Amino acid sequence: MEHHFFAYICRMKFIRRWGLMRNTLAENDLEHSMECALFAHAIAVIGVERYHRAYQPEHIMALAAYHDAAEVITGDLPTPIKHNNKAISAEYGKLEEVAANRLMSMLPNDLRGAYAPLIRPDESSDEWRVVKAADKICAYIKCLEERKAGNQEFEMARKTTKRALDRIDLPEVQDFIQEFVPGFSLTLDEISEET
């Protein structure tokens, strides 16, 4: 029997992000998920190595890789719409659950148990907090990159996102921001210089 889970997931490359904003460089859900997975993994490693957290970095990386998977069915609802109204937010949550169930139905029965925690994660877990922090860092970096390209459309989003990042009380997140994010405001020549 054929299963279409991965054929569907890979269509995340057709889901455009930041739909209400003028972009200098388009971004899709698949590349965003990869970036988020890289950052979440690094934050988890920092947490384990520096703060003796009990994270499993590879699991967190997988959570991040699938964190927007339902959007392959729902599309990416812009944040100002999704979070500006409690009724819309609640209904969108229900729609995401339907989408997650649809994706799970595309897997063979014997694999569903392995993918369920990734497609329907425990959103109260410490691991999910790391993924959501990495997701927020991705948004902040998008704002930095747009500003670097001369696009002021993202300036308010940059300020709002930075305030949200500053409120995250995980030192591993703050370490990642301080040590790795500044490079995203630099040119290729600047990040290529030997230190």
Summary of the structure (lengths in Angstrom):
residues: 195
radius of gyration: 17.4
end to end distance: 54.9
largest distance: 54.9
contacts: 551
relative contact order: 0.14
helix: 71%
strand: 1%
